[in-house]
Amino acid sequence: MALPPLVDYATVTEYRAHYERVYCRGNIETFDGIRVFFGAGKFGHMFYESSGRDGRKDVFSPARAQRIDWIKFTLEHPNADLFEGWDKVARRHDSTRRVAVVYEDFVVVVAMGLKLNGSLKANFVTCYQADNSIGKIRQSPIWSREVCLRRLGGEP
């Protein structure tokens, strides 16, 4: 599968503008018709890494940011592999979280919710290169719209 081209800007400001234009103000929909919403505050979570052991993301990562367009391509790709996400607190798979994988070990995670009409919507959670966890992700249960809707209380 051909990889989307990397985006190569000179500054963090340019990446942030791209993110806000394409994702926050854009209309991103999954290949199966689920609108995905992106918050401006997610930029740091997505494109920064921790410089120390405290886990605080404090250093901009050009390697992460160059894959900015992979998010949209992954969500829109009709052949994406879809898995249930992992709930760390409950220590179990969560059918209301959807993990999409298309390119290498790059994953995009969204949290599902319901619109007023009972159809699905999604909020972007995270994206990352899952070099250490892609095996576990690919062994997760396959994501099911019907199971997700039942869990959320909507109609399949």
C-alpha positions in Angstrom: 0.0 0.0 0.0 1.5 3.3 -1.1 2.3 5.6 1.8 0.9 9.2 1.8 3.7 11.7 1.3 5.4 13.1 4.3 4.7 16.8 5.0 7.9 18.8 5.5 7.4 22.3 7.0 10.2 24.5 8.5 8.3 25.5 11.6 6.0 24.2 14.3 3.6 27.1 13.4 3.2 25.8 9.9 2.4 22.3 11.2 -0.1 23.8 13.7 -1.8 25.9 10.9 -2.0 22.7 8.7 -3.6 20.8 11.6 -6.1 23.5 12.4 -7.0 24.0 8.7 -7.4 20.4 7.7 -8.6 18.8 10.9 -10.1 21.3 13.3 -11.9 23.3 10.6 -12.1 20.6 8.0 -14.8 18.0 7.6 -13.1 14.6 8.1 -15.3 11.5 7.7 -14.3 7.9 7.9 -14.7 5.7 4.8 -17.9 4.4 6.4 -19.5 7.8 7.0 -18.6 8.6 10.6 -17.7 12.3 11.2 -14.5 12.7 13.2 -14.0 15.8 15.4 -10.6 17.2 16.3 -9.8 19.6 19.1 -7.1 22.3 18.7 -5.7 21.1 22.1 -4.7 17.7 20.7 -1.9 19.2 18.6 0.7 18.9 21.4 -0.4 15.4 22.3 0.0 14.3 18.7 3.2 15.9 17.7 5.3 16.3 20.8 7.4 13.7 22.7 8.8 13.5 26.2 12.4 14.4 26.6 12.6 12.7 30.0 11.1 9.9 32.1 8.2 12.0 33.5 6.1 11.4 30.4 5.4 15.1 29.9 5.4 15.9 26.2 7.7 18.8 25.9 9.7 18.4 22.6 8.3 18.9 19.2 8.8 15.8 17.0 9.3 16.5 13.3 9.1 12.7 12.6 5.6 12.6 14.1 4.5 15.8 12.5 5.6 14.8 9.0 2.9 12.1 9.2 0.2 14.6 9.8 -1.7 13.7 6.6 -1.5 10.0 7.4 -4.3 10.6 10.0 -6.8 11.7 7.3 -5.7 9.0 4.8 -6.0 6.3 7.5 -9.5 7.4 8.6 -10.7 7.6 5.0 -9.1 4.4 3.7 -11.7 1.8 2.7 -9.4 -1.1 3.4 -8.3 0.1 6.9 -8.0 -2.7 9.5 -10.3 -1.8 12.4 -9.8 -3.0 15.9 -11.4 -2.4 19.3 -9.3 0.0 21.5 -7.8 -0.9 24.9 -9.2 0.6 28.1 -6.2 0.8 30.4 -8.3 1.6 33.5 -10.7 -1.3 33.0 -8.0 -3.5 31.5 -10.2 -4.7 28.7 -11.0 -4.0 25.1 -13.5 -1.2 24.5 -15.9 -1.5 21.5 -16.5 2.3 21.7 -12.9 3.0 20.7 -11.8 2.3 17.2 -8.2 1.8 16.1 -7.5 2.1 12.4 -4.4 0.7 10.8 -3.4 1.1 7.1 0.2 2.3 6.8 3.0 0.3 8.4 2.4 0.4 12.2 0.7 3.8 12.2 -2.5 3.7 14.2 -5.3 6.3 14.6 -7.6 6.0 17.6 -11.0 7.6 17.9 -13.7 7.4 20.6 -17.2 6.8 19.4 -20.3 8.6 20.6 -23.9 9.2 19.5 -25.4 12.1 17.6 -28.9 13.2 18.7 -30.3 11.1 15.9 -28.6 7.9 17.2 -26.0 7.7 14.5 -22.3 7.5 15.3 -19.8 10.4 15.6 -16.2 10.2 16.7 -13.7 12.3 18.6 -10.0 11.9 17.7 -8.0 10.4 20.6 -4.5 9.8 19.4 -2.2 8.6 16.6 1.2 7.1 16.8 3.7 4.6 15.3 2.9 1.4 17.3 6.3 -0.2 16.7 6.2 -2.0 20.1 2.5 -2.7 20.3 1.3 -3.4 16.7 1.3 -7.1 17.4 -1.1 -6.8 20.3 -3.3 -4.3 18.4 -3.6 -6.7 15.5 -4.7 -9.4 17.9 -7.5 -7.2 19.4 -11.1 -7.9 18.5 -12.3 -6.6 15.2 -14.3 -3.4 15.7 -18.0 -3.8 14.9 -20.4 -0.9 14.3 -23.3 -3.0 15.6 -21.5 -3.9 18.9 -20.4 -0.3 19.3 -23.9 1.1 18.8 -25.4 -1.5 21.2 -22.9 -0.5 23.8 -23.6 3.2 23.3 -27.4 2.6 23.4 -28.0 3.5 19.8 -29.8 1.6 17.1 -27.7 -0.6 14.7 
